[in-house]
Amino acid sequence: MANSQVVAYTTFIASEAFLADKSLVDKALDYLKKREGALRYISLSSRMFDVWETYEVIDKTLKSANFLGFMMTFNTLIEAGDCSWQHIDFDEDPFNALGSPITELSIGRPKEGHPREELYSIVLQLKENSSLYPGVHHPLTWGVVRQTSEFVLAIGWDSVQAHLNAIQVPPAKPLAAKLSDISDLVVHHIILYKI
């Protein structure tokens, strides 16, 4: 991957306290806002992206004296035990995708009998033809989750409908169909807020 940044992708089930008072996010994330990570986005229900300069900066943060306090505060936002952190190595800066009105987050892995290279070839064709997709926010970014080797597409759109329209016409339609045929793919449309 060409991009040296690492994206920490956190999924969680929001606690009742978080759903009742969204301002709790500011208190809980105040610690991360002061760290060396470059840019943060959060969904107001279940996802957070933190873009870091390097993996070493993440490691330094995890080992810092104040990290335990952050985790105790962050845990008030989530249902017990329902949190996962993964690190994604994207090929390009994901800022445009994460900062778009709608972020498509497609997560998958190749089906048995289909090598990753086949899947990556399709993703690259989607990227190469992205100027033909009305409502897309460039660049289309993709990467691999370090912990699981799943692949992730992060694509910004004007709207969910813009994405749905784009995959109904060539060249996206046959490429999207092929991608679905050779991979177990879950597509999410989310609204993220910069924090």
C-alpha positions, 0 to 999 in steps of 0.5 A: 500500500502506498499510504503510510497512515494507519486507520484505527477502525472501531465498531461498537454498540452505543450505550443507552447513556451515549444515545441519550446524550451525544455530548458524552463523546466529546468528554470520552474522546478528549484524550484522543483529540490531544494525541498525534493522530491526524483526523478523526471521524465518528458515526453517532451510533456505532463506528469511529475512524482515527487516522494516525501518522504511523502504527508506532504512534498508535502503539505509543498512545496505547502505552501512555499513562493516560490511556487507561483513563480514556478507556474507562471514559470510552467504556461509558459509551458502549455496551459491555464487551461489544467493541472491536478495534482493527487497523486498516492500511489504505492505499490512499488518504481516506479523508475524502471518503470519510468526510463525504455526505455518505461513506460507503464502507464495504468489508469483505474477504475472497470466497474459497477458490478466489485468490486475493489478487483476483479481488484486488484486480476488480477493485483497481478497475473500479478505481480506474473508472471512478471518474465515470460514477456521478456523485462519487468523491475521489479518490476511492480508497481500499485497504487490508485489515491487519488483524484479519486480512479482510479488505475494505473499500471506503468510498465517499458519495453525495448520497446513498442513491448516487451509489445505488445509481452508479452500480447499475450502469457500466462499467461499475455494474459488471465489476460490482457483480463480479466482486459480489460473486467472488467475495463475501461482502458487507456494504454499509452506508454511514454518516460520519462527523469530524471530531 
